[in-house]
Amino acid sequence: MATLNDIVCSWENTFNRIKRSYNLHYHLKPEQIDVITHILRNENCFAVLPTGFGKSICYMLPPVLLNETISDKRHYGLIISPLRSLMYDQVRSCNAMGIKSCCITRKKDMDTETIEGIKKGLFTLLFMSPEALLFIDSWRPILLQSKIYGDGVCLIAIDECHVLELWGDDFRPTYRMLGELRSHFSCSFLILTATCTNVMKRNILKQLYFGENEMQLVSKVPDRPNISLYYKFGSLSITEEMAWYLRELKSDGITARKAIIYVRTITQCGKVFANFMAYLGNAAYGDGSKVIQNRILEVYHGALASTDQERVVSRFSQDNVLRCIICTVAFGMGVNIPDLNIVVHWGCSNSIVEYWQEVGRAGRNGDPAEAHLFPLPRTVLHVEDDMKSLCEQLKHSNIPCLRVHILEHLTIKGMNPHIIDEIKHRKSCDMKSC
């Protein structure tokens, strides 16, 4: 039987052998290799990797590799995720690759076959919210007290871990209880995010009861060089500022570039949507027939019925008609739209971390993309100090480069800053774009 050392030393050969079976038609990046190696060594890992980098493969592969090399034992990964839409999207991706996966929610929302499969240990990856794992009594005996998972869980991944800092106290207090899992499992913990500051990292580790020396760091400066950054102050009318894109929608229709436009309130969502629809007229419908399935413009916010939310996400992901969504921050995390070309912020994000997360939803297919920031004065009043300071300095031209400022804010101890140094020495960056 293969020893742990054998597995660690040869896992890349195992990966190359099974790639075709799991539809993995690409090479792993050095940082992905480092993360997976730490997990297979039963080490804890804190991974800070850019949006669209491929963080999910870091928790998908370890249980699969162990199951391929150790035949007398099943291995499982528990993935803690903040949003149901994100979990469902990842489960679809994993199952399409041939990695048996499921999403754990309330039992009344799940089919009997899936529930029985979980009890029997038939799924390699189990996605769940912290509430499902810690608060739903019917799952605790199965996941936290059964021999199947007590012996078999090789990895607990906490995806989008920045929400521990952003949501923990008020909105999702259960996130601050995830440290309890360390008393149930002796496996590796993988903490994942695309954006993090030194303060956030310290706080997250503290909440999970990890010391700095208990966690291996794998990180990369979160630059997205294919996304051009623009900003403008003094804007009054979004219809005027976005006239260039409205003209594109009107002339190109279903071939126009895809865009999401973030506004600060649900009321603004409705107003901007109405103004855009009035401007587009009949051109708002792909083939001229005025049915919702043909509309190239949609709205998305937290008060929208769940069925409508799912319809909008499905259309934006899969059909070739919908081109633009006007939304609040309710849209984004957990939604993977590789061909999204434009992200607009009509008003400030709450913090630099959230702004960069939202910007990072563009250009995930590697194509050139754009991010436009309009820091409306009334929105600057209600944001975190780091975003407030950024907007103030931009307004008075005290920042040589928007991109450098953001990346320096998001550079944590242990990162290699050479990317930032390279950007600083570029000569093509000006004060209003980067």
N, C-alpha and C positions, 0 to 999 in steps of 0.2 A: 504494500500500500504506500502511496506517495506521502512523504513527510511534508510539513509546512514549508520547510526550506526548499524542498524539491519544487513545490507549487510556486513559491515566490520566484525562484530562479528561472522557471520554465513557462510562466503564465503567458508571456507574449507569443511563444510557440503554440500554446493551446489556443490563444485568441486567433492566430493566423489559420489554424486548422479548422476552427468552427465558424469563421467569418461568413462563409457562404450560407451555412445552415441558418444563420440568424439575420440574413440580409444586411450585414455590416460591410458595405462595400467602400470602405475608406480606411485611411491610416489614422492611428491615434496620435494626438498631439503630445509633446513631452510632458506638459502639465497633467494631462489625463493619465498618462502612464505613471507619473509620480503618485497621484492620488490613489489609483487602484493598487499600486504596490504597497502603500501604507496600509490600506484596508486588509490586504491579504496577509500582511505581517501582524494583523490584529492590533494595529496602532490607530489612534484617533487622529482625525485630520480636519483642519479648518481650511476650506478651499474658497478663495475669492477669485473668480474668473469672469471675464466680460460677458455681457449679454450675448446670446447667440453662439457661445463658445462650444457648447456641448457638455454642460455639466451633468446632465442626466445619465450619460453613459457611465459616469463614475460610480453610480450606485446600481445601475443595471447589470454591469459585468461581473462584479465579485461573486455573487451567489451562483451565477451561471458557470463561471470558471471553476468554482469549487465543486459544483455538481458534476462537471465534466471530468474532474480528476479524482474525486473521492466517491466511489460508487456505492458504498455501504451506508451513506448518510445524506439526508436532504438538507440543503442550506436555503435560508430565506433572508430577504431584506425587508425591513419595515421602513416605509417612507412617510414621514410626517410632512404634510403639505397644507398651506393656509386656505386654499380655495378648492371647492368641488370641481369647478371647471378645469383647473389645472390638473387635478387628479384624474378626471375622466380623459383628458387629452393625453396624459402620459400612459394611462392604461391602454388606450387605443394604440398608441405607438408601440408599446412593449408587446402587446398581443400580435400586432402586425409583423413584428420581428420574430415571433415564435417563442417569446418569453412569457409564460403563463402568469398573468397579473390580474388583480381585481382591486376594486375600490370598496372600502369598508365604511358604511354610513349607518343609519338606523336600519334595523332589521326589516322594518315594514316597507322600506324603500328598496329592498334587495330581493332577488329571486331565490327560491329555495335551493336551486342547484349550486349557486355561488356560496351560500351559507354553508351547505354541507361540504363543499370543496375546501372551504377555509378550515372547517373542523378537521378534515382529513389531511390537511397540509398539501393540497394539490397545486397551490399557487406559489410561484417563486418570489414574486414581488407583491407586497400588500401595501396599498396606498390608503392613508387615513388622515383625518384631522386629529389634533391633540385631544379634542373633546370626545371623539369616538373611542379613542384608546383609553383615556383616563376616566371618563365620566359615564359612559354607557355600560351599565352593569353587566349586560348580557355578553359583552365582548371581553371583559376583564378575565374571567376564568379561562377563556379559550386562548387569548393572546399572552396574558401575563403569568398564567399559572399552569399551563399545559406542558407536558414533556416535549411535545412536537416542536413548539416554538422556544421553550426554555433551552433545549439542546441545539436547535437548528438555526436560530437567528444568528447570522454572522455579521450583520450590519444594521445599524439604525441611522437613517439619513434624515436630517432636518433641512428641508429645502426652503429656499427664500428666507434664510434665517434672520435677515434684517428686520422682519416683522416682529421678532421678539422684542426689539428695541422700539419699533414704531407703534406696535399695537398692544404690547404686553400689559400695561397697567390697567387700561380702561376697557378697550374694545375686546381683546382676547386674553383675559387673565390666565386661561389654561396654559398658554404658552410658557408662563413662568413656572409651571409645575412639571415641565418635561424632564427636569433633573431627576425626578422620581424613577425614571426608566433605568437609571444606572443601578438601582437596587434590585432590578428584576433580570437584567441581562449583563453578561460579561463580554459582550461583543464590541467591535469597533463602532465608534460614533463618527459620522461624517456630517460636517456642518457646511452648508453651501449658500453662497450668495454671489451676486455680481457687483454689489456696491457695499462698502463698509469703511468706517473710519476707525482710527485707533481706539477712540472712546467707546464706540459701538462694540468693537471686538472684545474689549475688556468686560463690558457689561454683559454681553451674551455669554461669555465663558463663565462669568460669575453666577448668572442665573441657572446655568446647567451644572454648576459645582465642579467645573474644570479649572485647574491651574494652567498658567501659560505653558509650563514645561510638560504638561500631559497631552498637548495637542501639537501635531505636526502642521506646519503652515505650507500650503501650496498656493501661490498667488501670482497674478499678472496684472499690471496696471490696466485699468478698465477702459482703455481707449477704444473707440470705434472709428477708425480712420476713414471708413467709407461714408460716414455721415457728416455732411457739412453743417456747421452751426451758424445761425443768423439770429440777430436780436434787433429790436427797434422800440424806442420809447415814444411817448406822445401820441399813441394810436387812440382813435376815438371810435371808429367804425370798423368792425370786422369784415363787413361786406366790401368796404373800400380796400382794406389791407389785403384781403384774400381775393381781390378781383382777378388777379393773374390765374389763380387756380379755378375760380368759378368759370372764367372764359374757357379754360382747358376742359372742365366738365361739360360745358355746353357744346363745345366743338367736337370733342373726342368721345364723349359718351362713355360706353363700357370699355373703351381702350384708354381712358384717362388714367393717370397714376393713382394708386391707392393712397388714401390719407386718413389719419385720425386727428380730430381737432378737440383738444381738451379745453373745457370751460370750467368755471369754479362752482357753478350751482345748477340744479335741475331746471330752475327758471330760465337761466341763460341757455341751456340746452334747447328748450322749446323756442325761445326767441330767435336764436341763430338758425335753427332748423327752418322756421317759418320764413325768415329772410332769404335763406338760400333757395328754398323751394319757390318763392316768389320770383327770384332772379332767373332760375332755370326754366320755369314754366313747363311746357311739354317735354323739354329736354331732360327733365328729371326722371323720365321713364325710358328705359333702354330701347324698347321697340315702339314706343308711342302709346301702347295700351296702358291705361292708368290703373294698374293693379300693383299691389305691394311687392310682388315677386319681381317686378320689372323696375323698381325704383333704384336709382343709383346712389341715393342718399338715405341714411338712417340715423336714428338717435338711440343712445344707450345711457342708462343711469340706474342707480340702485332702486328706484321706485318702480321701474318697469317690471311687469309680470315676468316670472322666471321663464315661461314659455316664449315670451317675446325676446328675452335676453338670449336664450338658446338659438332662436331663429336668426337673430342678427349675427351672432358669432358664427353660426353655421354658414350663413350666406357669405360673410366676409372671408371665411376660410376656404370655402369650396366652390361657390358659383363664380361666374365671370361677369356679373352684372353690377353688384354693389361696389362702389368705388370710394365712398367717403362716409365716415361715422363721426357725428358730433356727440361728445360724451363727457361725462365726469370721470373722476379717477376710478369709478367702479369698473370701467373697461380697461383691460390691459393685462394684469398679472394672470398668468395661466393661459393666455391666448397667444398662440404662435402663428403669426401671419408672415411667412418668409418674404413675400413680395410686397410688403408695405413700404412705400417710397417716401412718405412725408408724415412728420409729426409736428403738430402746431400746438403751442401753449398760449391760449388767449387768457392771460393772467398767469401768475406765478404758481409753481408747484409749492407744496408745503415746505420742502427742504431740498438741498442739493442732491441728497441720496435719492429721493423720490423723483426729482427731475431727471436724473441720469438713468434711472430705471425706465422711465417713460420714453425718453429719447431712444434708449436701446432697443425699443420694439421695432424700429425702422431698420431696413437694410439687412435683415438676417440672412438673406440669400447671397450676400456679398456684393450686390449691385449698389451703385451710388444712390445715396438717400439724403434727405434734408430734414433739419429740425429748426423750427422758427419759434422764437420766444418773444412775446409781447408782454412786458412786465407792467400791467396796468396799475396805476398808483393805488387804487382802492384795494387791490389784492395783495400788495406788498405789506400792508398793515397787519395782515393776519397769517403770516408765515413764520417759520422758525428763524432764529437769529442768523444762521449761516446763509439762508436764501435772501434774507433782508439785506445783509451786508453785501452779498454778491450784486444784487440789483442796484444798491446805492453806489457801489464802486463802478459798475457799468455805466450808470447814468452820468457820472462825472469823469468818465474815461480814465479811471485809475487802474484799470486792469489791461496790461498789454495784450493778453490773449485769453478769451473765455475758456477755451479748451484746456489750456495749461492750468488755469485757476481751479477748474473742476477736478482735474486729474490729481493735482497736488493735494486738494482737500480729501480725495479718496485714496491716496497712497498711504498704505499702512506699513508699519515696521516689518522689514523682511522682504518687501517688494524691491525689485530691481528698477530704479527710476530712469534707466537709460532712454526709454521711450519719450519721457517728458523732456529730457535734455535734447533729443533729436528735434522735437516739435519747437522748442525754444529757438533753435538755430535755423528754422525754416524762414524763408524770406517772402512766402506767399500769403502769410496771415495778415489780415488787417483788423481794424477795430470793430467792424460790424459783422464780420463773418470769419469762419475758420474752417 
